[in-house]
C-alpha cells in the first residue's frame, strides 16, 4: 500500500480502517474505502475523513488471509492476545469482502447498508452480506461448522483490549481456520 503519506511519513506506521464505499469503474462495483491515517508531520495525524488509500474486494480477501497467517504466527510465538484478535479480524475482513462482492457499478448503495457495513460485529456483517440464511442452512447440515461459528461469534473488536488464555486463542484459531469446517473456509466459498 503505497501513497504520498507513506513516503512523507519516513517509514512511520500507518493505521487503517475500513470506511465508506467508492466506485471502482474497472471492476464495475462499489467498493469499500480504506481510510489511512498517516502523520502529516511529526506528532500530527490526519483525520479518518482524509482518505489516503482505497481497498477493494480482492484486497479485503488478501487482508483476511494475511490476518489469519499473522494469527497463526503469533500463536506459535505464544502471543495469545494478538492471535485471538487477528483470527477474528480475519473473519471480519472476509465478511467485508462478501459485502463488497454484492456491489455493482451504477448502483447507488443503500445508506443503511453502507452504515451497517462499518461494523465490527460479525453477526451484523453476516446479515449485511446477505449470508445469514446461508450460514444457518450450512450450520444445520454441518455440526462442526455450527460449533465453530458459535465460538467465532464470541470475538469482538473489543478483544484487542482483553487478555486471552492460550486455550481461548487456540480454540478461536481452530474454529476460524479448520480446513473442512472452519468459518474462513465457508466465507471463502461466498466471496
Phi, psi and omega in degrees: 000100179255164179177169181300324181296323181294318181289317182292332182284352178064038177083012178289158181289154181237142181253128185243147176223146172284137185232211185291184181260156171218161181274129172252102186294323180297321181271353180058041183214155165278134180231153179291150175271153172248122182266129178242127174257118181234155180295131171285313173211170185309129175084357182238120178260145174287158179285160178296339179288342178278099183284122180250335185209156181237152179232143178244185184301315180298320179291323175297322176298314179296318178299322177299313179296318180296314181298324178293317177299319178296321178297317178298315180298316179295321178298316179298330179275358180080018179261078192288326180297311179293323179298316179298310183298312184290331176297316177292324180294328176299320178294316179303312180296322178297317178294324178291330174294323177295322177296315181298327180299329184284344186278146182231149177295141179086348177269132174271120185294144177297130184302317179299318180295317178299311181296321180293330180286351178276016183268160170250002181280116186296323178296318179294318180295322180293328176290315179299324179287351181074025185250004184298318179291316179298323178295316179298318179297313180297319179295327177291332181268337186230099183297326179293319176297316180304314179299317179295314180298318178300319180290319181299328180296346177286345180285146171212164177304330180290351179302332182291344180260006183240157172273146181230134179290152179307321181296322180293317180296316179297317181296317180294315180298321177294318180295325180284316194256358179309125187294332182259325188233012184281158181294318179295322178302316179292317180300319180300330178288341183264335188273000000 
